[in-house]
């Protein structure tokens, strides 16, 4: 019961944070500073045996809060989320080291370097070299360091659930903020294009991505962390509210990714579960589907049917659009062309965006990390992608206990294909797939032997 009360209190506290920051956005800076001090304090002062756990909780929290801080201007810089994850990971490495088996990720980090030297000769004169390089490489570096740290580190399933809860809590703050920012969607939704106002006044792609992550995390909690009827009901209601606000951003990638990852997680959790647990999963699945259907109908009603047309690839008049990818296909093909014309060393970091400024007059950032990696890194990009795909599968062939594994990899892969690595979430969640998740050890009770009488 104590755990449930703590969970409910934490949820209420973070929803209140969202409301307070909506009322006074300057409080976001205090929230950021307080969270940073709290987690640094925990990491530095906790027992050595708990260091890894505390580092992962700190990373998870700022991954969940990153887009919220960008929306409200609470962080010290736009890229603070990624930089803080890197900082926490480096502290973790200092105390707990890394596994020698994770050496391919060290090679991965080295392979990012040549593109910097290529960029020094290919970027236009007007481009800010340091800012552009930092923007495109902060995500990949964050992934590489997090993967190095997490590889084969042991955490229990209970600890993993807590790590995911710490990621969820600031997303609930963000969701509350978005609700208060645009309570009546009829005032802001006028077309089927992604809507900034419905996303709380910030980029709908990033907001939908992180709220889709919230859907995924709530789906997990609904199935494995809802032991009582009250908590199950609470998680269902939260899932409805988060799903509804994700859908009405009209940015489809986050919604599709969230649902896809829940289903993948559920499949692997179900096939590994005992028969009693399987029966519970089937029962809860009905509740889960009901929650999503209800969220969809509410979003359709509140948007006057615009969500239906958006997901049917139609405009507000019901006419089908020519491009299902909303311009992403063109960007993808341009970057593949960059790889074909520069297959060995690539065109250099950030050159894909820089070239679009020269040709089109505007620097549209890539939505696809795979094509960007190939274009900007050339043959090294091919090796980078091979490492990212096959090294986790190699680990999985040895350890099949982690039923989160494929869902985490799916989140990484789906997100980098619709939102690149704008935020830290895909990098960190990829790294979580590399953890060695083990069952809790049951205490051993030994009976005392009675002294034999001589």
N, C-alpha and C positions, 0 to 999 in steps of 0.2 A: 504493500500500500504506500510506503514511504516513497518508493521510486515513482509511482503514479502521481503522487502529490507534487513531487519535485518537477516532473515533466509538465504537468498542468501549470504550475507556477511559472516555469521558464517560458512557456508559450504565452501566457498572459503578460509577462514582463516584456517580451519582445514585440508583441502587438502594441503595447503601450508606447514602446520606443518609436514605432512607426508613426503613431498618432502625434506624439510630442514633436518629432522632427518635422512632420507636415505643418504643425502649428508654428514652429520656429526652426528653420533650417540650420541656423547657426549651431544648434545643439548637436548636429551631425559631427562637427569637429570634436566636441567633447566626447561623444560616443566613440569615435575613432580612437582618440587618445586613451580613453579609459580601457577600451578593449585591448589595445596594444600593451599598455602597462600591465594589465591583469595577466595576459598570456606570457609575457616575458618573465614576470614574477613567478608564475607557475613552472615554467620550463627551467629556470635557473635554480629554484629552491626545492623542487621535488626530488624524491629519492632517485638514485641512479637507475633503479629497475623500472621506474615509471617515465623516464625521459622520452623514450620513443613515443609512448602514448600521448604525452603532453604536447610534444612537437606536432604530432598528427592532428590533435584537437585544435591547436592554434592555427595550423594551415587550413583546416576544414572551415573554421569560423570565418576567416578572412576570404576564403574562396566563396562562401555563401554571401558575404557582405559586400564583395567587390563592386558589383554593379550598383548596389544601393548607395555606396559612398560616391561613386561617379555621378549618380543622379542628383545627389544632394550637395555635392562639393565638400564632403566631409573629410576626404583623404588628403594627404599632403601633396600628392601628385596623381595624375591620371592612371599611371601604371603601378601605383602603390600596392595593389593587391598582389601582383606577380612578384614585386620586389620583396614584400614581406614574407611570402611563401619561401622565396629563395633564402631570405635571412634566417627564418626558423629552421629550414632544412640544413643550412650551414652550421647552425648551433647544434642541431642534432648530430651531424657528422662529427663535430668536434668531440662530443661526449660519447657517442655510440659507434662511430666509424661506419664503414660500408662493407658489403660482402664482395669478396674477390670474384664471385660468380657473376656479378653484374658488370664486368669489364666492358661488354659491348656498348653500354651506355656512356662509358668514358670515351670510347672511340666515336660514338655518336656526337658528343660535344666537340671533339676535335674536328670532326668533319664539317661543323658549322663555320669554322674559322676562315677557310679559303674564300668564302663568299664576301667576307668583309674586305679583303684585299682587292677582289674583283670590283666591288662596289666603289672603291676609292678611285677607280679609273673610268667607271661607266656612269655614275650618278651625275646628273646635270649640275652646272655651276650654282644654280639657285637653290639646290636641295640642301637642307641642313643635315650634314653627314651623320653626326652623333645621334640626333633625334630619330632620324629615319632608321638607322641600324638598330637602335635600342627598341624601337617600336616593333619591328618584325622579328627580332631575335629573342626578345624577353620571354615570349611564350615557349619557344623551343628549348631555351636554356633552363627555364623553370621546369619543363618536363624532364630534361636530362638529369638535372640534379635531384629532383624528387624521385625519379626512377632509381638512381644510384643509391639513395638513402633507403628507400622502401624495399629494395630487392631482397627477398628472403628474410625480412625482419618478421619476428613472431608477434602476433597480436591474437587475442581470443575473439571469438564471435561476439561476445558481450562488449568488448572494447570497440570492435568495429561498429556495432550499433550505436555506441556513444559518439564515436567520431562522426558518423553520418547525422546524428541528432544535432551536433554542434554546427554542422554545415546547414542544416535545415532552419535553425532558429532565426538567423538574420534574414533568411529568405521570407520568413513570416512577417518580420518587421517591414521588409520591402513591399510585400503584398498589401499589408495594411496601409502603407503610405500611398500606394497606387490607387486603392479604393477611395481614400479621402481626396486624392488629387483630382480624380474624375469619377464622381459618384454616379452621374447620369450620362451614360454613353451616347444617348441620342443627341447630346449637345456637341459631341466631338467626332462621331463616326458619320462620314458623308460619302465615303467611297470604299472600295475593297482593297485599297493599298494599305500597307503596314502603317499603323497609326501611332505617332509619337505621343500624342496627348493621352490616348488610352493606355500607354505604357508608362505613365507618370511623368511625362515631359522629357524623356530620354530616348535613346535609340531603341526602337521596338525589337530589333534583332537580338541585341544583348539582353534586354529585359525578358523577352520570351524564352531565351536560352536558359537563363537562371531560374525563371519561374517553372519552366519545363523540368529543370533539375529538381525543383521543389516537388513537382508532381511525382517524379521518380522516387524521391526519398520518402514521401508520404505513402506511396504504394508499398514500399518495403516495410514501413512501420505498420501499416494496416495488416500485413500478412504475418509478420514475425514478432512485432512488439506491441500487440494489442491483446493482452491476456484477459482483460476484463471487458464487460459490455460497455461501460462508460468510456474507457479509453478507445475502444473500437469505434464507438459513435463519434467521439471527438475527432479522431483521425479521418473518419469518413467526411465529416463536415468540413474539415480543413482541406481535404482533397477536392471537394466540390468548389470551395471558394478559390483555391489557388488555380485549379484547372480552368474555371470560368474566366479569371483575369488573364490567364495565359492565352486562351483562345481569342479573346477580344482585342489583343494587340494586333491581330491579323497577320502576325509573322508565324508562318506555318512550321518552320524548322524546329522550334523549341517544343511545340505540342507533339509533333510526330516523334521526335527523339525521346521525349518523356514517356509516351505510351509504349513505344518499341522497347525501351530499356526495362520497363516494368514487366512486360510479357516475357522477355528473355530471362530476366531474373526468376520469374515465377516458374518457368519451364524447368530450369536447373534446380531450383529449390524443391520443386514437387518430385522430381525423379530421384532425389537423394533423401527425401523425407520418409519417415516410418508411416505405416498404414494409418495410424491414428491421426497423425499430423496431416496426411493427405486428405482425409475427410474434412478436417477443419479448413484446409485451403479451398476446397470445393465450395464450402459454405460461404467463406469470406469473399470468394471470387464473384458471387452473385451480388454482394454488397458493393464491391469494387466497380463492376459494370454499371450498376444502378447509379453510382456517384458520377461516373463519367457521362452517362446519358443525360442525367439531370443537369450537369454543368453545361452540356452542349445545348439543351433546349432553352436554358436560361439565357445563354449567350446569344442564341439565335433570336430569341424574343427581344432582348435588350438592344440588339443591333439592327432590329427590323429586317432580319434575314440576310444581312451583309456577310455574316460569318459563313453561312451556307454557300453563298456565291463565291466567297474568297476561296474556300476549300474545293469548290467545283471549277476553279480557275476562270471565273467570270467577272466582268466588271459590274458596276452597280445597276446597270440596265439589264443584266442577265446575258450579255453577249460574251461568248468565250474568247479569252485572250489568246494571242498567237504564241506567246512565250510562257510556258509553264514555270520556267526558272527565274522569271523577272530579271533578266539580264545576266544571271550567273553563268549561263552557258557561253555567252560571248567572252566573258572574263576568263573562263576556263580554257577556251580554245586559244585565246591570245597568249596565255601562259604556256600552254603546250607548244605553241609555235615558237615561243622563246626558248624552250628546251631543245626543240628540233634544230633551231639555228645556232644554238650554243650548247651542244651536248656534253662537253667535257668539263668546263669550269662554270657554266651557267652565266646568267646575265648580272649576277651580283645581288646582294641583299638590298631589298627595297626598290630595286630597279624596275620591277614590274609596275608598281604604282607610279614611279617617276616617269616611266615611258608613256603612261596613259595621260599624264599632265602635258607632256610635250605634244602628243598626237591629238587628244580630245579637249585639252584645256582644263581638265579636272582630274584629280587623282583619286579615282575610286579604288578603295582598298579591296584586296582579294577576299572572296568569301570561301575559297577552297585552299586548304593548307597543302593538299597533295600536289595540285598543279603549281602552286607558288613554290613549293620546295623543289620540284623538278626544274622549273624555270630558273630560279635564282641560284641553285646549287649544282645543276648539271648532273654528272655521273655520281658525284658525292651525294646528291639528293636521292638517287636510286638506292644507294647503300643505306642511307638514313632510314628510308621507308621500309627496307627489308629488315633492318634491326628492329624497328618499332613494331612490325607485324609478327615476326617469327620468334623473337626472343621471349615474349610472354607465352607463346604457344609451346615453346621448349620447356619452360617452367611448368606449364599446365600438364604436360605429359608425365611429369614426375609427381606432382602434387595436385590431386583432383578434389580436395576437400572444400575449396573456396567456392561456394555457390554464387558469390557475387561476381566472379571473375569475368564471365562473358558479358554480363550486363554493363560492367565498368568499361570494358573494351569497346562495347557497342556505343556507349555514350561518347567516348573519345572519338571514335571513327565517324559517327553521325554528326557530331558537333563541328569537327574540323572540315566537314564537307558542306556545311551551310553557313558557318560563322567563323571559319578559320580558327585562329588562336587569339582572338581579341581579348579573351578573358582567361583567367588562370584555371577555371574549372576543368576543361578537358585534359590539361597537363597533369593536374593533381589527381584526378580520378583515374587516369591511366596508371599513375604510380600506385594507387591503392590496389589495383589488380595484381601487383607484384608482391604484395604482402603474403607472408605465410600464415594464413588464418587457421588457428587450432581451436579445438574444444577446450572448455574450462576443465581444469584438473579437479576431480572429486577428492575431497579430503579423505585420507586413509585413517581409519580408526583401528588402533592396535589394542588388543586386550592385554592388560598387565598380567604377567604370569605370577601366580602365587608362589611364595617361597616354599620350597620343599622342606618339610621337617626332617631333620637328620635323626 
